[in-house]
Amino acid sequence: MSLTKDQQLEYISHLVGECKKCDLYKTATNSVPGHGNSNAKIVFIGEAPGAQEDQQGLPFVGNSGKLLDKLLSTISVPRTDVFICNILKHRPPENRDPLPNEIKVCTPYLKAQLKIIKPKIIITLGKFAMNYFFPGESISKIRGQVRKIIWQELPLTIIPVYHPSAGLRNGAMLKSLQEDFLSIGKFIKDN
């Protein structure tokens, strides 16, 4: 008997909850494996859980999540239709940047999730998620661009955008995010 996509994602969530491959689990309240539709055509990938996410065990539930919800509503995509996750599955202390070793030991979970979901489009939120697929690129140079790659034998369409938290801190980045989401909406309609 083969497992459904939901069961496979639940198993990944269980593995994340038990993970002790780096020290982040020691300071985290909850693991935040990801959440959403197992048949999602669109997957959003951020960098790491924040304080609200750590408390609730769900991705993008704080102020960045509220902005993400607003951006999704501008392109008529309900949150229930997408899958949202992060590069790291546990919160780094004081929201510090992810460390290279943490990314290395955590991303096999992300790879497994993407292989299960097989999304048509990945929207990377912020530089760490973008650099996972495009090492050495600058987000300010490639944000909003549609990039097609073959990754782990999966054909992926990736659109990097600024992280919503950057939009909350910087008006120019918020404007860029809004523009990029309008482009994403048009891309979705045309494909």
PyMOL commands that set and color helices and strands:
alter all, ss='L'
color gray80, all
select helices_A, chain A and resi 5-18+24-27+51-56+63-74+79-81+93-95+100-117+127-133+139-142+164-169+171-190
alter helices_A, ss='H'
color red, helices_A
select strands_A, chain A and resi 35-36+42-46+82-86+121-125+147-151+154-161
alter strands_A, ss='S'
color yellow, strands_A
deselect
rebuild
show_as cartoon
